[in-house]
Amino acid sequence: MTEQPSLESTESTTASCTAVWQQQWLAMQEAVMHLQHDQQQMHEVLLAQQEEIGRLNGMLAQVNGNMERLLAGEEMPSLEDDKPPHY
C-alpha cells in the first residue's frame, strides 16, 4: 500500500507553489512594464524621425526646385531682393 501524504506536507507544498507563482507573476508584470516603457520610447523616437523626414523632404523639394530653375536658365532671386518678414 502507498502512504497518503500528510496534511502538513500538502499545505507546505501548496504554500510553496503559491509563493513561486506569485514571484513569477510579479516578474512577468515587471517585464511588461519595461516593455511598455521601451515601446513608449520607440514611439517618441519614431515621431521625431517622421518630423525630421518631413523637414528634410521640404528642403529637398526646395533644392530640386532651385536646380530645375537653374537648368531651365531662369535667374535665381537674390536674397538681397527679399523683403524682411515685417514689411
C-alpha positions as CSV (number, residue, x, y, z in Angstrom):
1,M,0.0,0.0,0.0
2,T,1.0,3.6,-0.7
3,E,1.1,6.1,2.1
4,Q,-1.1,9.2,1.8
5,P,0.8,12.5,2.1
6,S,0.2,14.2,5.4
7,L,-2.0,17.3,5.6
8,E,1.0,19.4,6.8
9,S,3.1,18.2,3.8
10,T,0.3,19.1,1.4
11,E,-0.2,22.6,2.9
12,S,3.5,23.2,2.8
13,T,3.7,22.2,-0.9
14,T,0.7,24.3,-1.8
15,A,2.2,27.3,0.0
16,S,5.5,26.8,-1.7
17,C,3.8,26.6,-5.1
18,T,1.7,29.7,-4.4
19,A,4.8,31.7,-3.5
20,V,6.6,30.6,-6.7
21,W,3.6,31.6,-8.8
22,Q,3.4,35.0,-7.1
23,Q,7.1,35.5,-7.8
24,Q,6.6,34.5,-11.4
25,W,3.6,36.8,-11.7
26,L,5.5,39.8,-10.3
27,A,8.4,39.1,-12.6
28,M,6.0,39.0,-15.6
29,Q,4.4,42.2,-14.5
30,E,7.8,43.9,-14.2
31,A,8.8,42.6,-17.6
32,V,5.6,44.0,-19.2
33,M,6.2,47.4,-17.5
34,H,9.7,47.5,-19.0
35,L,8.4,46.5,-22.4
36,Q,5.7,49.3,-22.2
37,H,8.4,51.8,-21.3
38,D,10.6,50.7,-24.2
39,Q,7.7,50.8,-26.6
40,Q,6.8,54.4,-25.5
41,Q,10.4,55.5,-26.0
42,M,10.5,53.9,-29.5
43,H,7.2,55.7,-30.3
44,E,8.7,59.0,-29.4
45,V,11.8,58.4,-31.5
46,L,9.6,57.4,-34.4
47,L,7.6,60.6,-34.2
48,A,10.8,62.6,-34.1
49,Q,12.1,60.8,-37.1
50,Q,8.9,61.4,-39.0
51,E,9.1,65.1,-38.3
52,E,12.8,65.2,-39.4
53,I,11.9,63.3,-42.6
54,G,9.1,65.8,-43.3
55,R,11.5,68.7,-42.8
56,L,14.2,67.1,-45.0
57,N,11.6,66.4,-47.7
58,G,10.7,70.0,-47.7
59,M,14.3,71.1,-48.0
60,L,14.9,68.5,-50.8
61,A,11.8,69.9,-52.7
62,Q,13.2,73.4,-52.4
63,V,16.7,72.3,-53.7
64,N,15.1,70.4,-56.6
65,G,13.0,73.4,-57.5
66,N,16.1,75.6,-57.4
67,M,18.0,73.1,-59.6
68,E,15.2,73.0,-62.1
69,R,15.1,76.8,-62.4
70,L,18.9,76.9,-62.9
71,L,18.8,74.2,-65.5
72,A,15.9,76.0,-67.3
73,G,18.1,79.1,-67.4
74,E,15.9,81.1,-65.0
75,E,17.7,83.6,-62.9
76,M,17.6,82.8,-59.2
77,P,16.2,85.6,-57.0
78,S,18.7,87.3,-54.9
79,L,18.5,87.2,-51.2
80,E,19.1,90.9,-51.2
81,D,15.8,91.4,-53.1
82,D,13.8,89.6,-50.4
83,K,11.9,91.9,-48.1
84,P,12.1,91.1,-44.4
85,P,9.0,89.5,-42.9
86,H,7.9,92.7,-41.1
87,Y,7.3,94.6,-44.4
